[in-house]
Amino acid sequence: MIATVLLQVGGQGLQPLIMFGLIAVVFYFFMIRPQVKKQKDQKKYVEELKKGDKVVTTAGIHGRIYEVAETTFLIEVENGARIRFDKSAVSLEASKALNTPPATTK
């Protein structure tokens, strides 16, 4: 089959095939691979959360984990109110923001 493709390309050379291959490699390393890594990191982060951890949900709600269930978290927010969220609603990026020191102005 590859021989047939090469014979059809014939006069044009291998340049179009090489360019297509390079585009596929670049697409993989800049689009697919980082997304898969991000998903793995998010899953690992959510699995490691425990009672008392500060979190931020994807909706922007800040709170502390009060209870951990199999697929949900009970998050305690201001004034002792408790809201149940699905584990997928916890944001990895926003939670990292909680651990960074605030910017200082001069």
C-alpha positions as CSV (number, residue, x, y, z in Angstrom):
1,M,0.0,0.0,0.0
2,I,2.8,2.4,0.9
3,A,4.5,1.6,-2.4
4,T,1.3,2.5,-4.3
5,V,1.1,5.8,-2.5
6,L,4.8,6.5,-3.3
7,L,4.2,5.6,-6.9
8,Q,1.2,8.0,-7.1
9,V,3.2,10.8,-5.5
10,G,6.0,10.1,-8.1
11,G,6.6,13.4,-9.8
12,Q,5.9,15.5,-6.7
13,G,8.5,13.8,-4.5
14,L,8.1,13.0,-0.8
15,Q,7.9,16.6,0.3
16,P,4.1,16.6,0.8
17,L,4.2,13.4,2.8
18,I,7.0,14.6,5.0
19,M,5.2,17.9,5.6
20,F,2.0,16.1,6.6
21,G,4.0,13.9,9.0
22,L,5.7,16.9,10.6
23,I,2.3,18.6,11.0
24,A,1.0,15.5,12.7
25,V,3.9,15.4,15.1
26,V,3.7,19.1,16.0
27,F,-0.1,18.7,16.5
28,Y,0.5,15.8,18.9
29,F,3.2,17.5,21.0
30,F,1.5,20.9,21.2
31,M,-2.2,19.9,21.5
32,I,-2.9,16.3,22.5
33,R,0.0,15.5,24.9
34,P,-0.4,18.6,27.2
35,Q,-4.2,18.1,27.4
36,V,-3.8,14.4,28.5
37,K,-1.2,15.5,31.1
38,K,-3.5,18.2,32.4
39,Q,-6.4,15.6,32.8
40,K,-4.1,13.2,34.7
41,D,-2.9,16.0,37.0
42,Q,-6.5,17.1,37.7
43,K,-7.6,13.5,38.5
44,K,-4.7,12.9,40.8
45,Y,-5.3,16.2,42.6
46,V,-9.0,15.5,43.2
47,E,-8.2,12.0,44.5
48,E,-5.7,13.4,47.0
49,L,-8.1,16.0,48.5
50,K,-9.1,15.4,52.1
51,K,-11.2,17.0,54.8
52,G,-9.9,20.4,55.8
53,D,-8.3,21.3,52.4
54,K,-9.1,24.7,51.0
55,V,-10.6,24.5,47.4
56,V,-12.1,26.7,44.8
57,T,-14.8,25.3,42.5
58,T,-15.1,25.9,38.8
59,A,-18.0,28.2,39.6
60,G,-15.6,30.3,41.8
61,I,-16.9,29.3,45.2
62,H,-14.1,29.3,47.9
63,G,-14.4,27.0,50.8
64,R,-13.0,24.2,52.9
65,I,-13.8,20.5,52.4
66,Y,-16.0,19.4,55.3
67,E,-16.8,15.8,54.1
68,V,-15.6,13.5,51.3
69,A,-17.9,11.0,49.7
70,E,-17.3,8.7,46.8
71,T,-18.3,11.1,44.0
72,T,-19.0,14.4,45.9
73,F,-17.5,16.8,48.4
74,L,-19.4,18.7,51.1
75,I,-17.8,22.1,51.1
76,E,-18.1,24.6,54.0
77,V,-18.3,28.2,52.9
78,E,-18.6,31.4,54.9
79,N,-20.9,31.5,58.0
80,G,-20.8,27.7,58.2
81,A,-23.0,27.1,55.2
82,R,-22.4,23.7,53.5
83,I,-22.8,23.0,49.9
84,R,-22.4,19.6,48.1
85,F,-20.4,19.6,44.9
86,D,-19.4,16.9,42.5
87,K,-15.7,16.1,42.6
88,S,-15.3,17.3,39.0
89,A,-16.3,20.8,40.1
90,V,-13.1,21.4,42.0
91,S,-10.6,23.4,40.0
92,L,-6.9,22.6,40.0
93,E,-5.8,26.0,38.7
94,A,-7.8,28.0,41.2
95,S,-6.7,25.8,44.1
96,K,-3.1,26.5,43.2
97,A,-3.9,30.2,43.3
98,L,-4.9,29.8,47.0
99,N,-1.3,28.7,47.8
100,T,0.5,31.6,46.1
101,P,1.3,34.6,48.1
102,P,-0.6,37.8,47.3
103,A,1.2,40.4,45.0
104,T,2.6,43.4,46.8
105,T,2.4,46.9,45.4
106,K,5.0,49.6,45.9
